[in-house]
Amino acid sequence: MSTVTQGGPSLPQERRVVTEIPGPKSREMFARKQASVPQGIGTTLPVFVTHAGGGVVVDADGNSLIDFGSGIAVTSVGNAAPRVVERVTRQVADFTHTCFMVTPYESYVEVCEKLNALTPGDHEKRTFLLNSGAEAVENAVKVARSATGRDAVVVFDHGYHGRTLLTMTLTAKNMPYKQGFGPFAPEVYRVPLAYPYRWPTGPENCAEEAAAQAIDQISKQIGAQNVAAVVIEPIAGEGGFIEPAKGFLPRIVEFCRENGIVFIADEVQTGFARTGNLFACEDEGIVPDIIVTAKGIAGGLPLSAVTGRAELLDKVHPGGLGGTYGGNPLACEAALGVIETIEADDLVGRARHIGEVMLPRLRALAERNPVVGDVRGRGAMIAIELVVPGTKDPHPTAAGEIAKRCHAEGLLVLTAGTYGNVLRFLPPLVMPDHLLEEGLTILEKAISEV
């Protein structure tokens, strides 16, 4: 039984397995979940968490697991990060909600000011706040359509943008996100993504050919003059942590500029220091017209943002944007605590360090194990793609088996990918090196046994 009384960075930073995983208390709670929550709400690892912080999560049975997931890139500054806790605790005693559109408060404005200053580009910007990544993507599209007077939206193979009607339409993968949920939103078109590992003529040709194909399809099948927005993740997240070949994104941005198309960067998963830049767009000097953020923005509290060129966002009529809970005061204080933590603790540099630790070990692992077809990613957003040895055929069974073995040893990992054959690694940026190394050792053993 766990004797832990408080989470956050004071938690012992150790892997500790004291029962089978999941243990008896978690199994009991999972049975209650099955009886009360619909089966459509899936579970990666049915351990019920009681405390978390630094690089670990502690479950109801007293197991302490190494966290390579961060709640899907949300707790980048660590669970119960001190600056977040301090600000949220103070705010919850003052007031919990007024609705910013009814009676505003300073923290909402301060978050917007910070995002206007920190996001790429020195142009005049505006920001508004929402609750989830999907909601922010949907609102970014609303802004683009309002500002341009056009309807069409272009997205890419392997993209993921959310689960609402519009954003699941934008999302590429059918199962489980779209199956049975149609009909879908109109005026959404999909074009090729520069996927180096799987590009037919090789990675050296990927950027140029993929951009040419995408632009050709837009020009011939839609008409550039009809396109309101192009929406893309700088690194495809759920699609398998696909980093588009260098040169692809700049060419797409150039095409958008030439044709009055709003370029929307979906940085829901990549933003807030995750990739070794504050925003992934910075890697190739991309300045989006609109940037969408969520996940790592508020340390686990529900918050998202749409930040963009003032002349675009100011085109929307008063009352056309907003929502009852958007920019809740608790979430705004959490976001300010996250930004303070990233800056004070140099978590951008820390993300780069995590990549410098993980990538060489994973590449060496790939050389020894032909089931690992590709190692990719930047900063603390890393993935391996599993294939049938001797081929590039996707091997989702191997991904699932490796994840299962890691979980049993107390390492929380996530799967991903259009083909379900990718293991993705998203450790908290505050994870100490000894846990990072130990997690990689567990992963190496699991792969060697498959």
Summary of the structure (lengths in Angstrom):
residues: 450
radius of gyration: 21.6
end to end distance: 32.2
largest distance: 64.3
contacts: 1656
relative contact order: 0.15
helix: 40%
strand: 17%
